[in-house]
Amino acid sequence: MRSPHEIQSVIESRLRVYLSRDQTGIRRAMLKLFLRMKTLTIARICELLNRSFSISYHSVAAMVGVVASRIGILHIKKNRQGTHSIYQLKEQYVDLVARFVG
């Protein structure tokens, strides 16, 4: 079983690789939204990112899915009706993400 320090190192490494492939800045912009707004839905992220980038709803959903499942820094919960997922940056990773996206 991994220690919390090892988990932090793995997440840091995955985040570094994820952001190293960010040629347009859209991944950084999405993570900055999570730092600023705390809880977001895919629709809201798409709406905010489309102010600066041209991106589809499906592409935003894929990006959020990677960050939530592969990197593991987002907490996911369903709204009361169970129709939309609400995403939130896990508190223990706020400083890490802030350091990476500056």
PyMOL CGO cylinders between C-alpha atoms (Angstrom):
from pymol import cmd
from pymol.cgo import CYLINDER

trace = [
    CYLINDER, 0.00, 0.00, 0.00, 1.31, 3.43, -0.90, 0.3, 1, 1, 1, 1, 1, 1,
    CYLINDER, 1.31, 3.43, -0.90, 2.00, 6.06, 1.69, 0.3, 1, 1, 1, 1, 1, 1,
    CYLINDER, 2.00, 6.06, 1.69, 0.39, 9.51, 1.37, 0.3, 1, 1, 1, 1, 1, 1,
    CYLINDER, 0.39, 9.51, 1.37, 3.76, 10.88, 0.28, 0.3, 1, 1, 1, 1, 1, 1,
    CYLINDER, 3.76, 10.88, 0.28, 4.04, 8.29, -2.51, 0.3, 1, 1, 1, 1, 1, 1,
    CYLINDER, 4.04, 8.29, -2.51, 0.50, 9.03, -3.66, 0.3, 1, 1, 1, 1, 1, 1,
    CYLINDER, 0.50, 9.03, -3.66, 1.32, 12.75, -3.73, 0.3, 1, 1, 1, 1, 1, 1,
    CYLINDER, 1.32, 12.75, -3.73, 4.43, 12.03, -5.83, 0.3, 1, 1, 1, 1, 1, 1,
    CYLINDER, 4.43, 12.03, -5.83, 2.49, 9.91, -8.32, 0.3, 1, 1, 1, 1, 1, 1,
    CYLINDER, 2.49, 9.91, -8.32, -0.21, 12.57, -8.69, 0.3, 1, 1, 1, 1, 1, 1,
    CYLINDER, -0.21, 12.57, -8.69, 2.41, 15.28, -9.09, 0.3, 1, 1, 1, 1, 1, 1,
    CYLINDER, 2.41, 15.28, -9.09, 4.13, 13.27, -11.81, 0.3, 1, 1, 1, 1, 1, 1,
    CYLINDER, 4.13, 13.27, -11.81, 0.86, 12.59, -13.67, 0.3, 1, 1, 1, 1, 1, 1,
    CYLINDER, 0.86, 12.59, -13.67, -0.13, 16.25, -13.44, 0.3, 1, 1, 1, 1, 1, 1,
    CYLINDER, -0.13, 16.25, -13.44, 3.27, 17.34, -14.75, 0.3, 1, 1, 1, 1, 1, 1,
    CYLINDER, 3.27, 17.34, -14.75, 2.95, 15.02, -17.77, 0.3, 1, 1, 1, 1, 1, 1,
    CYLINDER, 2.95, 15.02, -17.77, -0.65, 16.07, -18.38, 0.3, 1, 1, 1, 1, 1, 1,
    CYLINDER, -0.65, 16.07, -18.38, 0.27, 19.75, -18.41, 0.3, 1, 1, 1, 1, 1, 1,
    CYLINDER, 0.27, 19.75, -18.41, 3.41, 19.21, -20.49, 0.3, 1, 1, 1, 1, 1, 1,
    CYLINDER, 3.41, 19.21, -20.49, 1.14, 18.24, -23.40, 0.3, 1, 1, 1, 1, 1, 1,
    CYLINDER, 1.14, 18.24, -23.40, -0.93, 21.42, -23.04, 0.3, 1, 1, 1, 1, 1, 1,
    CYLINDER, -0.93, 21.42, -23.04, 0.02, 23.26, -26.23, 0.3, 1, 1, 1, 1, 1, 1,
    CYLINDER, 0.02, 23.26, -26.23, -2.94, 25.66, -26.25, 0.3, 1, 1, 1, 1, 1, 1,
    CYLINDER, -2.94, 25.66, -26.25, -3.18, 26.45, -22.53, 0.3, 1, 1, 1, 1, 1, 1,
    CYLINDER, -3.18, 26.45, -22.53, -6.68, 25.04, -22.26, 0.3, 1, 1, 1, 1, 1, 1,
    CYLINDER, -6.68, 25.04, -22.26, -5.76, 22.43, -19.65, 0.3, 1, 1, 1, 1, 1, 1,
    CYLINDER, -5.76, 22.43, -19.65, -4.18, 25.06, -17.43, 0.3, 1, 1, 1, 1, 1, 1,
    CYLINDER, -4.18, 25.06, -17.43, -7.21, 27.30, -17.94, 0.3, 1, 1, 1, 1, 1, 1,
    CYLINDER, -7.21, 27.30, -17.94, -9.54, 24.50, -16.84, 0.3, 1, 1, 1, 1, 1, 1,
    CYLINDER, -9.54, 24.50, -16.84, -7.51, 23.82, -13.70, 0.3, 1, 1, 1, 1, 1, 1,
    CYLINDER, -7.51, 23.82, -13.70, -7.47, 27.55, -12.91, 0.3, 1, 1, 1, 1, 1, 1,
    CYLINDER, -7.47, 27.55, -12.91, -11.27, 27.48, -13.06, 0.3, 1, 1, 1, 1, 1, 1,
    CYLINDER, -11.27, 27.48, -13.06, -11.28, 24.81, -10.36, 0.3, 1, 1, 1, 1, 1, 1,
    CYLINDER, -11.28, 24.81, -10.36, -8.96, 26.87, -8.20, 0.3, 1, 1, 1, 1, 1, 1,
    CYLINDER, -8.96, 26.87, -8.20, -11.15, 29.94, -8.60, 0.3, 1, 1, 1, 1, 1, 1,
    CYLINDER, -11.15, 29.94, -8.60, -14.67, 28.52, -8.55, 0.3, 1, 1, 1, 1, 1, 1,
    CYLINDER, -14.67, 28.52, -8.55, -14.35, 25.36, -6.40, 0.3, 1, 1, 1, 1, 1, 1,
    CYLINDER, -14.35, 25.36, -6.40, -17.36, 23.43, -7.82, 0.3, 1, 1, 1, 1, 1, 1,
    CYLINDER, -17.36, 23.43, -7.82, -18.25, 23.18, -11.48, 0.3, 1, 1, 1, 1, 1, 1,
    CYLINDER, -18.25, 23.18, -11.48, -20.31, 21.14, -13.91, 0.3, 1, 1, 1, 1, 1, 1,
    CYLINDER, -20.31, 21.14, -13.91, -19.16, 20.15, -17.39, 0.3, 1, 1, 1, 1, 1, 1,
    CYLINDER, -19.16, 20.15, -17.39, -21.64, 22.62, -18.90, 0.3, 1, 1, 1, 1, 1, 1,
    CYLINDER, -21.64, 22.62, -18.90, -20.29, 25.50, -16.79, 0.3, 1, 1, 1, 1, 1, 1,
    CYLINDER, -20.29, 25.50, -16.79, -16.67, 24.63, -17.58, 0.3, 1, 1, 1, 1, 1, 1,
    CYLINDER, -16.67, 24.63, -17.58, -17.53, 24.50, -21.29, 0.3, 1, 1, 1, 1, 1, 1,
    CYLINDER, -17.53, 24.50, -21.29, -19.29, 27.85, -21.10, 0.3, 1, 1, 1, 1, 1, 1,
    CYLINDER, -19.29, 27.85, -21.10, -16.33, 29.51, -19.36, 0.3, 1, 1, 1, 1, 1, 1,
    CYLINDER, -16.33, 29.51, -19.36, -13.64, 27.96, -21.55, 0.3, 1, 1, 1, 1, 1, 1,
    CYLINDER, -13.64, 27.96, -21.55, -15.49, 28.91, -24.74, 0.3, 1, 1, 1, 1, 1, 1,
    CYLINDER, -15.49, 28.91, -24.74, -14.90, 32.57, -23.86, 0.3, 1, 1, 1, 1, 1, 1,
    CYLINDER, -14.90, 32.57, -23.86, -11.21, 32.09, -24.71, 0.3, 1, 1, 1, 1, 1, 1,
    CYLINDER, -11.21, 32.09, -24.71, -11.04, 28.80, -26.61, 0.3, 1, 1, 1, 1, 1, 1,
    CYLINDER, -11.04, 28.80, -26.61, -13.08, 26.96, -29.20, 0.3, 1, 1, 1, 1, 1, 1,
    CYLINDER, -13.08, 26.96, -29.20, -13.89, 23.64, -27.55, 0.3, 1, 1, 1, 1, 1, 1,
    CYLINDER, -13.89, 23.64, -27.55, -16.81, 21.23, -27.64, 0.3, 1, 1, 1, 1, 1, 1,
    CYLINDER, -16.81, 21.23, -27.64, -18.80, 19.96, -24.69, 0.3, 1, 1, 1, 1, 1, 1,
    CYLINDER, -18.80, 19.96, -24.69, -17.54, 16.45, -25.43, 0.3, 1, 1, 1, 1, 1, 1,
    CYLINDER, -17.54, 16.45, -25.43, -13.89, 17.59, -25.34, 0.3, 1, 1, 1, 1, 1, 1,
    CYLINDER, -13.89, 17.59, -25.34, -14.40, 19.32, -22.00, 0.3, 1, 1, 1, 1, 1, 1,
    CYLINDER, -14.40, 19.32, -22.00, -16.03, 16.18, -20.60, 0.3, 1, 1, 1, 1, 1, 1,
    CYLINDER, -16.03, 16.18, -20.60, -13.06, 14.11, -21.77, 0.3, 1, 1, 1, 1, 1, 1,
    CYLINDER, -13.06, 14.11, -21.77, -10.55, 16.51, -20.15, 0.3, 1, 1, 1, 1, 1, 1,
    CYLINDER, -10.55, 16.51, -20.15, -12.44, 16.53, -16.88, 0.3, 1, 1, 1, 1, 1, 1,
    CYLINDER, -12.44, 16.53, -16.88, -12.71, 12.74, -16.99, 0.3, 1, 1, 1, 1, 1, 1,
    CYLINDER, -12.71, 12.74, -16.99, -8.95, 12.36, -17.35, 0.3, 1, 1, 1, 1, 1, 1,
    CYLINDER, -8.95, 12.36, -17.35, -8.27, 14.75, -14.49, 0.3, 1, 1, 1, 1, 1, 1,
    CYLINDER, -8.27, 14.75, -14.49, -10.86, 13.04, -12.28, 0.3, 1, 1, 1, 1, 1, 1,
    CYLINDER, -10.86, 13.04, -12.28, -10.02, 9.42, -13.00, 0.3, 1, 1, 1, 1, 1, 1,
    CYLINDER, -10.02, 9.42, -13.00, -6.43, 9.19, -14.23, 0.3, 1, 1, 1, 1, 1, 1,
    CYLINDER, -6.43, 9.19, -14.23, -4.86, 11.99, -12.20, 0.3, 1, 1, 1, 1, 1, 1,
    CYLINDER, -4.86, 11.99, -12.20, -7.34, 11.66, -9.33, 0.3, 1, 1, 1, 1, 1, 1,
    CYLINDER, -7.34, 11.66, -9.33, -7.51, 15.25, -8.10, 0.3, 1, 1, 1, 1, 1, 1,
    CYLINDER, -7.51, 15.25, -8.10, -11.23, 15.85, -8.55, 0.3, 1, 1, 1, 1, 1, 1,
    CYLINDER, -11.23, 15.85, -8.55, -14.10, 14.81, -6.29, 0.3, 1, 1, 1, 1, 1, 1,
    CYLINDER, -14.10, 14.81, -6.29, -17.29, 13.91, -8.18, 0.3, 1, 1, 1, 1, 1, 1,
    CYLINDER, -17.29, 13.91, -8.18, -20.79, 14.07, -6.80, 0.3, 1, 1, 1, 1, 1, 1,
    CYLINDER, -20.79, 14.07, -6.80, -24.22, 13.95, -8.39, 0.3, 1, 1, 1, 1, 1, 1,
    CYLINDER, -24.22, 13.95, -8.39, -26.73, 16.75, -8.02, 0.3, 1, 1, 1, 1, 1, 1,
    CYLINDER, -26.73, 16.75, -8.02, -29.94, 16.04, -6.13, 0.3, 1, 1, 1, 1, 1, 1,
    CYLINDER, -29.94, 16.04, -6.13, -31.80, 14.98, -9.24, 0.3, 1, 1, 1, 1, 1, 1,
    CYLINDER, -31.80, 14.98, -9.24, -28.95, 12.73, -10.32, 0.3, 1, 1, 1, 1, 1, 1,
    CYLINDER, -28.95, 12.73, -10.32, -28.82, 14.33, -13.75, 0.3, 1, 1, 1, 1, 1, 1,
    CYLINDER, -28.82, 14.33, -13.75, -25.51, 16.21, -13.58, 0.3, 1, 1, 1, 1, 1, 1,
    CYLINDER, -25.51, 16.21, -13.58, -22.17, 15.53, -11.97, 0.3, 1, 1, 1, 1, 1, 1,
    CYLINDER, -22.17, 15.53, -11.97, -20.59, 18.28, -9.93, 0.3, 1, 1, 1, 1, 1, 1,
    CYLINDER, -20.59, 18.28, -9.93, -16.79, 18.34, -9.87, 0.3, 1, 1, 1, 1, 1, 1,
    CYLINDER, -16.79, 18.34, -9.87, -14.64, 19.80, -7.15, 0.3, 1, 1, 1, 1, 1, 1,
    CYLINDER, -14.64, 19.80, -7.15, -10.87, 19.94, -6.71, 0.3, 1, 1, 1, 1, 1, 1,
    CYLINDER, -10.87, 19.94, -6.71, -9.89, 17.79, -3.73, 0.3, 1, 1, 1, 1, 1, 1,
    CYLINDER, -9.89, 17.79, -3.73, -8.72, 20.02, -0.90, 0.3, 1, 1, 1, 1, 1, 1,
    CYLINDER, -8.72, 20.02, -0.90, -5.41, 18.20, -0.41, 0.3, 1, 1, 1, 1, 1, 1,
    CYLINDER, -5.41, 18.20, -0.41, -4.41, 19.02, -4.02, 0.3, 1, 1, 1, 1, 1, 1,
    CYLINDER, -4.41, 19.02, -4.02, -5.30, 22.73, -4.14, 0.3, 1, 1, 1, 1, 1, 1,
    CYLINDER, -5.30, 22.73, -4.14, -1.74, 23.86, -3.34, 0.3, 1, 1, 1, 1, 1, 1,
    CYLINDER, -1.74, 23.86, -3.34, -0.23, 21.38, -5.78, 0.3, 1, 1, 1, 1, 1, 1,
    CYLINDER, -0.23, 21.38, -5.78, -2.47, 22.52, -8.64, 0.3, 1, 1, 1, 1, 1, 1,
    CYLINDER, -2.47, 22.52, -8.64, -1.88, 26.19, -7.76, 0.3, 1, 1, 1, 1, 1, 1,
    CYLINDER, -1.88, 26.19, -7.76, 1.86, 25.60, -7.94, 0.3, 1, 1, 1, 1, 1, 1,
    CYLINDER, 1.86, 25.60, -7.94, 1.59, 23.97, -11.39, 0.3, 1, 1, 1, 1, 1, 1,
    CYLINDER, 1.59, 23.97, -11.39, -0.77, 26.44, -13.05, 0.3, 1, 1, 1, 1, 1, 1,
    CYLINDER, -0.77, 26.44, -13.05, 0.58, 29.52, -11.29, 0.3, 1, 1, 1, 1, 1, 1,
]
cmd.load_cgo(trace, "trace")
